[in-house]
Amino acid sequence: MIRSLSPDELPWFLARAFTFLGHGDPWGLAQRSAARLRDLRRDAGRAWVLDPALEGGGAVGEPAAGVVAWPPDPELDDPTLRLAQPWYAADDAAPFVRLLGELLRRLPHEAAELDLSAIDAGRAAQLVAALAPLGFEPDGLHALAFDLADTPPLGAPLVLEGWRLEADATYRAFVADAEGVELREGRWAWLKRAHGPFTPDLWSLAYETLDQPPVGYALAGRHRGGVDGEVGLTAVGVARPHRGSTEMLRRVVLTLLHELAAESPVGRVRAEFSAGDPKLLRILRSVGFEVGEARPVLRRLPV
């Protein structure tokens, strides 16, 4: 059976997590970390453990695995369950798999992400193998940021056409073909709300002219409007005939940035893209995006 913690259990939980990471003084670090937390009750409610003793109706016992879970925030329309600080006893990941399976059933979500930062290669490989049956896949995510005040010259602009309800199937088919993937309803809905409530005017197909086929696409969401607004870039790409063209992808990106800068001249664009697309990362860096180091994760995306 799984349960969340009481506030007085939080230092013990943190010590187990730090032990899992191989820290030399896990209990000391746990006490110092707990002392800096502002809301022990809230944070304890986010810490979950698998407690085998409760399965027979007995008293609270010695948990066999734990993880911190931040469920999706309905006010932000965030569809992702975020997980961190995993731990389990010895080298047996089975209790952790049971814990995570129960959490996935209990907490509403569309996607799930387990942060593997600071976990050594051996433990990470064990988690990759153990969680594969639950649909988790390894990835490295780069955080990106761009100040719209630094938008470079555009050159040859493209025409962006915003999403329309009657054209939803067209947009979905274009993005799926461009990326060579199958975009089922669950994944499509998740993409629409990856950066908060769906923002139709920030989902665009890019054209040389509107009487020609689209050459690219850009999908984004608005975190905050205004002159200093913030936009989250979900995905950007080009049509399959242009997949080998660095210049076309660069034009799509620059056209989008100029559109965003017109609305938020001192705003900021943020994104998180997979290390599995180095070409896109190089192009974004070339136009001025700050690209952070890859953060190792296990992701479970909707199908």
NORUR-V234809 format. One record per residue. RES is the residue in one small letter. SS is DSSP state (alpha for helix, beta for strand, coil for the rest). BURIAL is 1 if it has 24 or more other C-alpha atoms within 12 Angstrom, else 0. Layout:
RES,SS,BURIAL ; RES,SS,BURIAL
//
This chain:
m,coil,1 ; i,beta,1 ; r,beta,1 ; s,beta,1 ; l,coil,1 ; s,coil,0 ; p,alpha,0 ; d,alpha,0 ; e,alpha,1 ; l,alpha,1 ; p,alpha,1 ; w,alpha,1 ; f,alpha,1 ; l,alpha,1 ; a,alpha,1 ; r,alpha,1 ; a,alpha,1 ; f,alpha,1 ; t,alpha,1 ; f,alpha,1 ; l,alpha,1 ; g,coil,0 ; h,coil,0 ; g,coil,0 ; d,coil,0 ; p,alpha,0 ; w,alpha,0 ; g,alpha,0 ; l,alpha,1 ; a,alpha,1 ; q,alpha,0 ; r,alpha,0 ; s,alpha,0 ; a,alpha,1 ; a,alpha,0 ; r,alpha,0 ; l,coil,0 ; r,coil,0 ; d,coil,0 ; l,alpha,0 ; r,alpha,0 ; r,alpha,0 ; d,alpha,1 ; a,alpha,1 ; g,alpha,1 ; r,coil,1 ; a,beta,1 ; w,beta,1 ; v,beta,1 ; l,beta,1 ; d,coil,1 ; p,alpha,0 ; a,alpha,0 ; l,alpha,0 ; e,alpha,0 ; g,alpha,0 ; g,coil,0 ; g,coil,0 ; a,coil,0 ; v,coil,0 ; g,coil,0 ; e,coil,0 ; p,coil,1 ; a,coil,1 ; a,beta,1 ; g,beta,1 ; v,beta,1 ; v,beta,1 ; a,beta,1 ; w,beta,1 ; p,coil,1 ; p,coil,1 ; d,coil,0 ; p,coil,0 ; e,coil,0 ; l,coil,0 ; d,coil,1 ; d,coil,1 ; p,coil,1 ; t,beta,1 ; l,beta,1 ; r,beta,1 ; l,beta,1 ; a,beta,1 ; q,beta,1 ; p,beta,1 ; w,beta,1 ; y,beta,1 ; a,coil,0 ; a,coil,0 ; d,coil,0 ; d,coil,0 ; a,coil,1 ; a,alpha,1 ; p,alpha,1 ; f,alpha,1 ; v,alpha,1 ; r,alpha,1 ; l,alpha,1 ; l,alpha,1 ; g,alpha,1 ; e,alpha,0 ; l,alpha,1 ; l,alpha,1 ; r,alpha,0 ; r,alpha,0 ; l,coil,1 ; p,coil,0 ; h,coil,1 ; e,coil,1 ; a,beta,1 ; a,beta,1 ; e,beta,1 ; l,beta,1 ; d,beta,1 ; l,coil,1 ; s,coil,1 ; a,coil,0 ; i,coil,1 ; d,coil,0 ; a,alpha,0 ; g,alpha,0 ; r,alpha,1 ; a,alpha,1 ; a,alpha,0 ; q,alpha,1 ; l,alpha,1 ; v,alpha,1 ; a,alpha,0 ; a,alpha,1 ; l,alpha,1 ; a,alpha,0 ; p,alpha,0 ; l,alpha,1 ; g,coil,1 ; f,coil,1 ; e,beta,1 ; p,beta,1 ; d,beta,1 ; g,beta,1 ; l,beta,1 ; h,beta,1 ; a,beta,1 ; l,beta,1 ; a,beta,1 ; f,beta,1 ; d,beta,1 ; l,alpha,1 ; a,alpha,0 ; d,alpha,1 ; t,coil,1 ; p,coil,0 ; p,coil,0 ; l,coil,0 ; g,coil,0 ; a,coil,0 ; p,coil,1 ; l,coil,1 ; v,beta,1 ; l,beta,1 ; e,beta,1 ; g,beta,1 ; w,coil,1 ; r,coil,0 ; l,alpha,0 ; e,alpha,0 ; a,alpha,0 ; d,alpha,0 ; a,alpha,0 ; t,alpha,0 ; y,alpha,1 ; r,alpha,1 ; a,alpha,1 ; f,alpha,1 ; v,alpha,1 ; a,alpha,1 ; d,alpha,1 ; a,alpha,1 ; e,alpha,0 ; g,coil,0 ; v,coil,0 ; e,coil,0 ; l,coil,1 ; r,coil,0 ; e,alpha,0 ; g,alpha,0 ; r,alpha,1 ; w,alpha,1 ; a,alpha,1 ; w,alpha,1 ; l,alpha,1 ; k,alpha,1 ; r,coil,1 ; a,coil,1 ; h,coil,1 ; g,coil,1 ; p,coil,1 ; f,coil,1 ; t,coil,1 ; p,alpha,1 ; d,alpha,1 ; l,alpha,1 ; w,beta,1 ; s,beta,1 ; l,beta,1 ; a,beta,1 ; y,beta,1 ; e,coil,0 ; t,coil,0 ; l,coil,0 ; d,coil,0 ; q,coil,0 ; p,coil,0 ; p,coil,1 ; v,coil,1 ; g,beta,1 ; y,beta,1 ; a,beta,1 ; l,beta,1 ; a,beta,1 ; g,beta,1 ; r,beta,1 ; h,beta,1 ; r,beta,0 ; g,coil,0 ; g,coil,0 ; v,coil,0 ; d,coil,0 ; g,coil,1 ; e,beta,1 ; v,beta,1 ; g,beta,1 ; l,beta,1 ; t,beta,1 ; a,beta,1 ; v,beta,1 ; g,beta,1 ; v,beta,1 ; a,coil,1 ; r,alpha,1 ; p,alpha,0 ; h,alpha,0 ; r,coil,0 ; g,coil,0 ; s,coil,0 ; t,alpha,0 ; e,alpha,1 ; m,alpha,1 ; l,alpha,1 ; r,alpha,1 ; r,alpha,1 ; v,alpha,1 ; v,alpha,1 ; l,alpha,1 ; t,alpha,1 ; l,alpha,1 ; l,alpha,1 ; h,alpha,1 ; e,alpha,1 ; l,alpha,1 ; a,alpha,1 ; a,alpha,0 ; e,alpha,1 ; s,coil,1 ; p,coil,1 ; v,coil,1 ; g,coil,1 ; r,beta,1 ; v,beta,1 ; r,beta,1 ; a,beta,1 ; e,beta,1 ; f,beta,1 ; s,beta,1 ; a,coil,1 ; g,coil,0 ; d,coil,0 ; p,alpha,0 ; k,alpha,0 ; l,alpha,1 ; l,alpha,1 ; r,alpha,0 ; i,alpha,1 ; l,alpha,1 ; r,alpha,0 ; s,alpha,0 ; v,coil,1 ; g,coil,1 ; f,coil,1 ; e,beta,1 ; v,beta,1 ; g,beta,0 ; e,beta,0 ; a,beta,1 ; r,beta,1 ; p,beta,1 ; v,beta,1 ; l,beta,1 ; r,beta,1 ; r,beta,1 ; l,coil,1 ; p,coil,1 ; v,coil,0
//
